[in-house]
């Protein structure tokens, strides 16, 4: 009986740890996405979104402050129409 209890406890702990890990990763990703959106929106309001160097600097700063390997800013068709096409790396590459 004790063995079954230990196995069930171990499985419950593993599932809870996995859920917590996913929750933490999702929260971190949402925070970074919000930081990116807030920065991009501010750049749109001030008109700086059209400067590729400013966009690159923003990506570098957010990436460095969050210890990210890569970070991409993808421009929607609406932003492209209003502010120009931007750099090739900012274009939508696939449906995802």
N, C-alpha and C positions, 0 to 999 in steps of 0.2 A: 504494500500500500504506500509505503514511504517512497519507494522507487517511482511509482506512478505519479505521486505528488511532485517529486523533484523534476521529472520529465515535463509535466504540465507547467510547472513554474518556469523552467528554462525556456520552453516554447513561448509562453506568455511574455517573458522578458525580451526574447528575441524579436517578437512581433512589435512590442511597444518601442523598442529601440529603433527598429526599421521605420515605424511610423514617425517617430520623433526626428529621425534623420531626414526623411522626406519633407516633413514640415519645416525644418530649419533651412533646407536647400530652397524650398519654394519661397519662404519668407525672404531669404537673401536675394534671390533672383528678382522678386517683386520690388524690393528696395532699390536694387541697381537699375531696374527698368524705370522706376519712378524718378530716380535721380537723372537718368538720361533724358526722359521726357520733359522734366522740369527745365533742365538746361537747354534742350532744343527749343522748347516753347519760349523761353526767355530770349534766346538768340533770334527767334522769328520776330518777336515783338520789337526788339531793338534793331532788327535788320541785319544782324551779323551772321545769320544763317547762310547768306550767300558767299561768305568768305571761307574757302576750303581750309585755310590754315587754322582758322578759329575752330571749325568743326573737328579737325584733327587734334588740336590741342585739348579740346573738351573730352574727346574719346580717350586720349592718353592720360589725362588727369583722373578721370573716373576709373579707368582700367587700373592705373597704378594705385589709387587709394583703396581699391577693393581686391587687390592681388589677383587680377584676372589675366588669363593667358591671351585672350582676344576679346574685343568688343566692337560691334558693328552698328553703325547708324544707317538705317535704310530709309530712303526718301520715298514717300508715297507719290502717286501721280498728282495729287492735289498740290503738294509742296513743290514738285517739279514744275507744274504749270505756273505757280506763283513766284518761285524763286530761281527757277532754272534747273537743269538736269542734274547738276552736281557731278561728283567724281564717279568713275566707273565702279569702284568698290561700294558705292552707296546705292547702286541700282539693285532692284529685286532680281535675284539670280534664278529662283525657282519658286514653285507654288507654296513651299513651306514658309 
